[in-house]
Amino acid sequence: MAKPAARPRKKVKKTVVDGIAHIHASFNNTIVTITDRQGNALSWATSGGSGFRGSRKSTPFAAQIAAERAGQAALEYGLKNLDVNVKGP
């Protein structure tokens, strides 16, 4: 006999008010990670993952697009305040 179909459970949305944007800029790529205060990643994006390849990946415009993509994904968590932590040369 077949098992009864289990009801799909609703995914609980995590609500985060404060967060930290970790920006790691190197000569070749830029990685933007948005975390909560405990360091749990909410969203991330890279210049290379945003569609830029080769020498265009290391431009400030590519970093801007990566930051916008990470920010849009983090807004789904209800993020209001953001501190910025920048690492790089």
Long-range contacts (C-beta under 8 A, 24 or more apart in sequence): 13-76, 13-77, 14-77, 15-77, 15-78, 16-42, 16-77, 16-78, 16-79, 17-78, 17-79, 17-80, 17-81, 18-79, 18-80, 18-81, 18-82, 18-83, 19-74, 19-77, 19-79, 19-81, 19-82, 19-83, 20-82, 20-83, 20-84, 20-85, 21-67, 21-70, 21-71, 21-82, 21-83, 21-84, 21-85, 22-85, 22-87, 23-63, 23-67, 23-84, 23-85, 23-86, 23-87, 23-88, 24-87, 24-88, 25-63, 25-86, 25-87, 25-88, 25-89, 26-58, 26-88, 26-89, 27-58, 27-89, 28-57, 28-58, 29-57, 29-58, 30-58, 30-62, 30-63, 30-66, 31-66, 32-63, 32-66, 32-67, 32-69, 32-70, 33-70, 34-70, 34-71, 34-73, 34-74, 34-79, 34-82, 42-73, 42-74, 42-77, 42-79, 43-70, 43-71, 43-73, 43-74, 44-70, 45-69, 45-70, 45-73
